[in-house]
Amino acid sequence: MPLPVLMQLREDLLDLKGTGIGILEHSHRQPTYDRVLAEAVESCRVLGEVPDDFEILFVSGGATNQMALIPLNLLPDGGVADYPDTEVWSAKAIVEGRDAVPSATIAVPFEGKKFRYDHVPAVGEMTPTAGAAYMHYCSNNTVHGTRFHTPPIAAAGVPLVCDASSEIFGRPIDWSKHAMVYAAAQKHLGVAAMSLVIARRDLIRNPVRRLPSMFSYWSHATLESRINTPPTFAIHTAGLMFRWMISEGGAREFERRNDAKAALIYEIIDGSGGFYRGLSRPECRSPINISFRLQSEALDKRFIDEATRAELDGLAGHRDAGGIRASLYNAMPLEGAQALASFMRDFMRKNG
Ligand SMILES: *Cc1c(COP(=O)(O)O)cnc(C)c1O
């Protein structure tokens, strides 16, 4: 989290907008919270350059909750949805989707597991299902460190739904190609257990089945993300994160910064003569999550232990991929990547 946002939050816990009452204590039906919500929605629209025909929703629950709500809202009984499988998160979405609507078919037009998830489908590598209700994909694969540089191509007229949890606003979003983009808040927007959902109005207006209000995106839209008591602190925090990202130059600037940070690390991997081995094919590498291994698990472990002692934390790979993962999220400064790069160089000198 960026320090200016944390400092503002500390102040707002005690006194929000000069009211003498903190964010945790304000009612969600009072004018002060109306302003918090309006500012969050407005700054999200500016930061994401979100067109007017898209609703901006804050929905309690993480990305995994959306993996159930999306099929409940969009996938009719007997229908088909396309889910290219590019990693653990897309695989989880497939399982959740099947459990949410057992009467429908979740088709998997690309099975990344066969390739140990080392790439995302190239153009022409998968055959999308004509007439699918939608295609769901994960734009940045957090665990194995791959990314779609351009969105996958669904069958003609099939809406594209994107899990962008690990890269939201780390680059501009092409709204002409997406009907819905969602992201769990904990990686780039602050507080866990809430999701940002940006959805085209015509996609969510008529859920394919009758749903309890909390499960219906349209209910969230018509009731301004406050059907019941909303996660006000998380929404306020997301609003501050949006404004911080705007003040830093917006999605294009974060794309530039993230590419610069990632280049430092990939340069070392590529120039290491096989000492460091990237898990993903170069043409679909993620600039946000960089996954690699050394020649043995023992050496991976030594790398992580020594890095931790050097105050470089959180480098152990996800349990599904193993190895090492450097996550260079938007708020990570260039100095963080430089420190890792110089540690990697030293480690190679001592152990290569
Ligand atoms: C972190 C992450 C999630 C997390 O989901 P939660 O249910 O909020 O824990 C989902 N998808 C992707 C791509 C992620 O990176």
The ligand as an ORCA input file, in Angstrom:
! r2SCAN-3c Opt
* xyz 0 1
  C      -5.491    -13.161     -6.056
  C      -6.375    -13.584     -7.149
  C      -7.661    -14.045     -6.896
  C      -8.093    -14.097     -5.451
  O      -9.371    -14.347     -5.206
  P      -9.991    -14.122     -3.754
  O     -11.218    -14.919     -3.823
  O     -10.240    -12.655     -3.616
  O      -8.998    -14.617     -2.751
  C      -8.458    -14.401     -7.968
  N      -8.006    -14.304     -9.238
  C      -6.764    -13.866     -9.506
  C      -6.302    -13.745    -10.905
  C      -5.917    -13.498     -8.465
  O      -4.685    -13.060     -8.716
*
